[in-house]
Amino acid sequence: MRNSAPAVHLFKVKKINNDRLCGFLSEKEVHIYKNISSWKKQKDWFSGRMAVKKAIRSYFLKKFYLLIDFNKIEILNKKSGRPFYKIIKKCDSKILKEIKETDISISHCGGIGVGSIVNVRQKGVVGIDIEKIKGVNRAFSKKFLTDNELKIISRQNKENKRKLIILFWCVKEAYLKAVGCGLSYSPKLIDINFDNLRKKPIKLYNKNRELPAIVKWRIILNRFILTQINIPRTFYGR
C-alpha cells in the first residue's frame, strides 16, 4: 500500500510588496503582519496565510461557485493557537453553515506555506506540518522520539535516517495540531509504527492503543517533508 499525497495548497514567497498587502490581507491581518518582528517571520507568516486562503477560496469556488477575494478571507487564531477563518462579507445561510462545518490547518517553513481545509462531517479535523529535511542533533531527537522510533531509525542508511527523523516530527506535530493541543502534549506520547519510506502506511499509537488517524505525507521540492493528518469526527467529537 503506497502512501497517498496530502491534499493541500502551497504558496511560496520570494518578495512581498507592502503597498499591495490590502489586496491579500484584511485590515486586522495587515496590523498583525506589520507587528511581526523580522522579515523572515513575516515571510513565513504571510506564506502560511496565503496558502490556506488559496485552499479556502478553491473550496468555496468548487462547492458553491463562489469566488471570494483574498482580503475577504480573514485567518485568526483561538487562544489555544488553533487557526480559524471568517469571510468578511455578507454571506447566505448555506455559506455560514459551511464555515461552521469546516476545519483548517496551516504550516510554513523557509518561505513556503501550506494550507488545508476539510469538511469535518466528511473527513474529520485536520492538522498539517511542513519541515525541511536536515540533520537533527541526536540529543534533540530523544526529546520527541520514543525508544521504538529510535530503533527504527537506527536501522536506516544515513539519508533515510534524516528523512525519517523529520517525517516523525512532522507527523507528531500535525497530529497535535489536529487534536488542538499543540506541543503542550508531549510528542513522545505518540508512537509511530513505520519503517518503510515507500510501502507501508503510517500508524500511530498511544500506550499500545492505535490512534484513529489517517496519515498522508510526501516529499516536496526534494527538500521538504509535508504531512497531513485527519482524525475522524466520531473520535474527535466535534
N, C-alpha and C positions, 0 to 999 in steps of 0.2 A: 504494500500500500504506500503510494507516494504521498508526501506532504503536499497539501494544496496551498496556493498562494493567498495571502491576506487580501481582502477587498478594501483597499484604502486609496486615498488620494494623496499625491505628493506635490510639494511646492518647494522649489529651490530658489534661494535668494542670492543674488550677486551684488545688487545695489538697490537702495531704497531712496526714492525721491520724496523727501519730506513735504514738498509742496503739493504732492498728489495723494497724501495719506487719506484725506477726507473722502476720496473716491473708493477706498477699500475698507476703511475703519469707521465705526460710529464715533460720535464725539467723546463718549466715555472711553472707548478703546484708544483713541488718539492721546487722551490725557494719560492713560496707563503707559502707553508706548513711550511718551516723552519723559516719563519719570523713571524709566529703566536706566540703570547706571552706566552701561557700556554699550558700544556698538555691537560687539559680539552677542551680548544678551538680547539686544534689540532685534538683531537679525534672526536669532533662533525663535524668539517670541513671535515675531511677525510671520516667519515661515510656517510655524505651527498653526497660527490663527488662519492664515490664508489657505492652508491645506484642508482644514476642517470646514472652512467656508465653502471651498470648492465642492467638498463632499455633500454638504447640506444643500447647496444650490443644485447640484446634479440630482440629488434625491427628490427634491420637490418638483424639478422640471420633468423628470421621468414619470413620477407618480401622479402629479396634478397638472402638468403642462404649465407650471407657474415659474416664471423667471424672476428671481429675486436679486436685486443689486447687492454687491458685496457689503456695502456700507449700511445696508438694512438688516444684515445678519450680525447680531451682537453676541460675542462669546465672553462669558464671565465665569467666575469660579465661586463655588459654595465655600463656606468656612472650612470644610474638610479638604478643599483643594480640587474637588471633582468639578470638571467643566460642565456648563450647561449653556443653552443658547436661547435667544429671543429673536423674533422677527419684528423689527420696529416699524411696522406699517400696518394699516388696517387689514385684518385677515378674517375670513369667514370661519364658521364653526368647525368645518372639516379640517382646516389648516391648524387651528388652535388645538384640536383633539390630537392631530398627528404630532405636534410639537410635544405634547404631554406623553405620548406613547413612544417617543424615540430617545435614544441614548447616544452620546458622542464621546470620543476619546481623542486625545492629541498627544503627539510627541515630537521632539525635534533634536537634531544633532548636527553640528557642523554646517549650519545654514540650510539644512534640509528639514522640512516639516512634513509630517504625515498626519492625516486626519481620517476619522471613520464615523459613520452614522448608521445605526441599525434600529429597526422596529423591535422594541422589547418583547412584544407578544409573539413575534415570529422567531427571533434569534437570541433573545435574552439580552443581558447587559454586555458592554464591550470594553475592552482595555487594549491599548496598543503601545508598543515601545520600539524605538529605533536606536541603535548604538553602532559606533564604528568598531570594526574588527581590529583589535590591537592586543599587544601583550599586557597581561594583568599580573601584578605582584602576587605571589603565592600567599603571602600573609593576608592580603586584602581578600583574595579568593575565599579563604577559610571563613571570612565573616559572613558570606552568603551561601556557600556551597555546603551540602551535607557530606557526611563520610561516604555515602554511597555514590554521590556525584563525583567526588574527588577520585574514587576508584575507577569510575567510568572514564574520566578524563586522563588518568594516568596510563590507560591502555592505548591512547591515541598517538599518532605521529605529531610532530611539532605544530604543523599548520592546523590540523584538526583540533588540537588542544586549544589553540587561540579561539577558533570558531565556536567550539562547544562552551567555553567559559562565558563568552559574550552571549551566546544563544541562551544559556541557562539564566543569566542575569536578565535578559530581555523578557523571557517567558515569565519569570517571577515578578518582575515589575509590572508587566501587562496584566497578570492575574490580580495583583494587589490594587491596580487601578480599577479593574473591573468590579471588584467587590467593594471598592470605595474607601479602603483604609490606608492605602499608600504604604510608605515604609515605617509606619507606626507598628506594623505587624512584621515580625522577623522573617526575612526571606528563607532562613534555614528551616522554618516550619513547613516549607513546601519542598517535597522531594520529587525529583524528576526521573522518570524511568525512560531512558532514551540513550542509545549509543551508536546509532547509525545515521549519518547525515543525509542519507538518500531514501531509505525504505520505510523504516518503522515509524508509526505515529507517536507523538509525544503524549505521555500520560503523567498526570500529577497526583501526588499522594500527600496526605497528612496523617501521620501516625498509622501508616499501613492502610488507610482508607482512601480509595480512589476518589478524587475530586471530579465532579461533573463539569469539566471544562473542555471546550473544543478549541484546540490549539492549531494555528496556522503560522507558517513562517517562510521567509525566503531571504536570499542574499540579493541586495540591490547595488548597482554601480560598482560591483566587485569589491566593495569595502565596507558595506553596512549590512547589519542584520536587522530585519524588520519582523516583528511578531504581532499577532492579533489573537486575543482570547475572547470567546463568547461563553457566558455562563447562563444556562437555561433559566427562564423566568420562574419556573416551578421551584428551582433551588434557591434563587436569589430572593424570591418573594415580592418582587415589585409588581 
